Amino acid sequence: MMDNASHILVVDDDTRLLSLLRKYLMDNDYRVSTADSADAARGKMQGFCFDLMVLDRMMPGEDGLDMARSVRSGPAINRTIPILMLTAMAESDDRIDGLEVGVDDYLTKPFEPRELLLRIEAILRRAKTETATELSFGDYIFNTERGELYKDGDLINLTSGESLLLKSLAATPGVPISREDLSLSSGNQGRAVDVQITRLRRKIEDDPKLPRHLQTVRGEGYVLWTD
């Protein structure tokens, strides 16, 4: 499996189905995380950025509809994650309920695994078409949607502050951004921006003291060069 394979979060209280789906999707070259409740899913989403969520509608406690609704109104980093809802409820009104809260597609239980795979592929293809999410510079590829940085296919460990800062710079490559504007867009305050820049340089520059990609423009701020 490639390190840049799409990462799917499967949420279902049926642990047997959860295990089967995990194995099937991993056999088809996806990265897969699982959760048996909405609370467990929310915990996983605090640590990872997912490309798609496969979400069961009928779960004890917080059901799939409530979970989807909270995702769509929650933190921006997860708000746009595509959601494929699994349900044993086949009535049109049930599907409409899901679409109204922001579900991207529905699949009725029981289902053929191949149909699930085709629907996942279609959703991910549509999502990639709608948004260009990758920026290349040197040997690096930065996924601006997930805030993940790769070098030669290997994931580079970034803190949340470093990821947000790189997102801000990647939004306008080649254009200097002042420390003040970076503070507003990345959540780093004042001189904390300088500290995060120093840490980022240690991770992406061959010589952090003579940076090639992440440079200082005197009197203007910092700039990310992609050439």
TIVEXTI-39646 format. One line per 3 residues: number of its first residue (from 1); their letters; for each residue x, y, z of C-alpha. Coordinates in steps of 0.2 Angstrom, whole numbers, m for minus. Layout:
BEGIN
NUM) A) X:Y:Z ~ ...
END
This chain:
BEGIN
1) MMD) 0:0:0 ~ 7:17:m5 ~ 9:30:9
4) NAS) m2:43:m1 ~ m17:31:m3 ~ m33:38:2
7) HIL) m37:36:20 ~ m55:31:25 ~ m64:31:41
10) VVD) m77:17:43 ~ m90:20:57 ~ m101:6:62
13) DDT) m107:m2:79 ~ m107:m19:70 ~ m89:m25:75
16) RLL) m90:m40:63 ~ m95:m29:48 ~ m82:m16:53
19) SLL) m68:m29:53 ~ m74:m36:36 ~ m74:m18:28
22) RKY) m57:m14:35 ~ m50:m30:27 ~ m59:m28:10
25) LMD) m54:m9:8 ~ m36:m12:14 ~ m35:m26:1
28) NDY) m40:m13:m12 ~ m26:m2:m7 ~ m35:10:5
31) RVS) m28:16:22 ~ m42:12:34 ~ m46:17:52
34) TAD) m62:11:61 ~ m73:17:75 ~ m88:8:83
37) SAD) m97:24:89 ~ m98:43:85 ~ m88:47:100
40) AAR) m74:35:94 ~ m75:42:77 ~ m73:60:83
43) GKM) m58:55:93 ~ m50:47:77 ~ m54:63:68
46) QGF) m44:73:80 ~ m28:64:76 ~ m30:61:57
49) CFD) m37:70:41 ~ m48:58:32 ~ m52:57:13
52) LMV) m69:49:16 ~ m80:43:29 ~ m91:27:28
55) LDR) m105:30:41 ~ m118:18:48 ~ m135:27:50
58) MMP) m142:16:64 ~ m130:16:79 ~ m134:17:98
61) GED) m133:34:106 ~ m128:47:93 ~ m134:40:76
64) GLD) m126:43:59 ~ m138:57:55 ~ m133:67:70
67) MAR) m114:62:67 ~ m115:69:49 ~ m124:85:55
70) SVR) m111:88:68 ~ m97:85:55 ~ m104:97:43
73) SGP) m106:111:56 ~ m90:107:66 ~ m71:112:64
76) AIN) m67:117:46 ~ m53:104:44 ~ m66:90:44
79) RTI) m81:100:38 ~ m79:95:19 ~ m75:77:21
82) PIL) m86:66:9 ~ m98:55:18 ~ m105:39:12
85) MLT) m119:33:23 ~ m124:14:25 ~ m142:11:30
88) AMA) m155:m3:32 ~ m168:10:29 ~ m172:11:10
91) ESD) m187:23:10 ~ m184:39:m1 ~ m188:50:14
94) DRI) m174:42:24 ~ m162:46:10 ~ m168:63:9
97) DGL) m165:65:27 ~ m147:61:25 ~ m144:72:10
100) EVG) m152:86:19 ~ m138:85:33 ~ m124:84:20
103) VDD) m122:66:16 ~ m114:63:m1 ~ m121:46:m6
106) YLT) m131:32:1 ~ m129:13:1 ~ m143:1:7
109) KPF) m138:m14:18 ~ m136:m28:13 ~ m124:m22:m1
112) EPR) m112:m30:m13 ~ m94:m25:m8 ~ m90:m21:m26
115) ELL) m104:m8:m26 ~ m97:0:m11 ~ m80:0:m19
118) LRI) m87:8:m35 ~ m96:21:m25 ~ m81:26:m14
121) EAI) m70:27:m30 ~ m83:39:m38 ~ m85:50:m23
124) LRR) m66:52:m21 ~ m64:55:m40 ~ m77:69:m39
127) AKT) m69:76:m23 ~ m52:77:m32 ~ m59:85:m47
130) ETA) m68:98:m37 ~ m52:103:m28 ~ m34:104:m32
133) TEL) m26:99:m16 ~ m8:96:m19 ~ 7:108:m21
136) SFG) 24:102:m26 ~ 41:110:m21 ~ 57:102:m23
139) DYI) 56:84:m17 ~ 40:87:m7 ~ 21:86:m10
142) FNT) 10:96:2 ~ m8:91:3 ~ m17:107:7
145) ERG) m33:99:11 ~ m26:87:24 ~ m11:97:29
148) ELY) 0:82:26 ~ 18:84:19 ~ 26:70:9
151) KDG) 44:67:3 ~ 47:53:m9 ~ 31:46:m3
154) DLI) 35:46:15 ~ 24:56:27 ~ 34:70:36
157) NLT) 28:73:54 ~ 21:90:56 ~ 13:98:72
160) SGE) m4:106:69 ~ 4:123:70 ~ 17:119:57
163) SLL) 4:112:46 ~ m8:127:47 ~ 7:139:44
166) LKS) 12:129:28 ~ m6:129:22 ~ m6:148:24
169) LAA) 10:150:14 ~ 5:137:1 ~ m11:147:m3
172) TPG) 0:160:m12 ~ 16:152:m17 ~ 29:165:m22
175) VPI) 20:179:m13 ~ 27:185:3 ~ 16:185:18
178) SRE) 19:196:34 ~ 21:189:51 ~ 5:198:56
181) DLS) m5:190:42 ~ 2:173:46 ~ m3:175:64
184) LSS) m21:178:59 ~ m22:164:47 ~ m12:150:56
187) GNQ) m17:154:74 ~ 1:157:79 ~ 4:172:89
190) GRA) 17:185:86 ~ 35:178:87 ~ 28:161:88
193) VDV) 27:162:69 ~ 46:164:69 ~ 48:148:80
196) QIT) 37:138:68 ~ 46:144:53 ~ 62:138:61
199) RLR) 55:121:65 ~ 48:119:47 ~ 65:124:39
202) RKI) 73:110:49 ~ 61:98:42 ~ 61:104:23
205) EDD) 77:112:20 ~ 94:104:16 ~ 102:119:25
208) PKL) 90:128:37 ~ 102:142:38 ~ 102:145:19
211) PRH) 84:140:15 ~ 79:137:m3 ~ 60:135:m1
214) LQT) 55:144:15 ~ 63:161:14 ~ 63:177:23
217) VRG) 59:193:13 ~ 66:208:22 ~ 52:220:27
220) EGY) 38:209:20 ~ 38:193:29 ~ 40:175:23
223) VLW) 37:166:6 ~ 36:148:0 ~ 45:146:m16
226) TD) 40:131:m27 ~ 53:132:m40
END
